[in-house]
Amino acid sequence: MFGLEGATGISGALLVIGVVLLEAIILYVGYGLLERVVGPTLIDAIGGK
C-alpha cells in the first residue's frame, strides 16, 4: 500500500512503525469527528426521538 515492502533494518522498522502510528492517529481523529457529527442523529433515530 505504501511501498514499504523493501524497508529493512532499523531504519525500515522505524519507518513502518511511524507509518502505522500516523495511520492510527488519523483513524482516531477521523472516527472521533464522525462520532461527533453523526452520533447524536443516530442516537435520536435509534431512541425513537
Phi, psi and omega in degrees: 000315180253000182075034182264010183297330183269003181287118182232163176074192182295317181295323177294319179296317178295323177296314180296316179299317179297317179295317180295319178296316178299317178298319180296319179295317179298316179295320179299312180293317181297314180291326176297316178295316178299320179295320180292325183279313187263336186306305182300320179296318180293319179296318177297321181292319179288321182285349177088015180275000000 
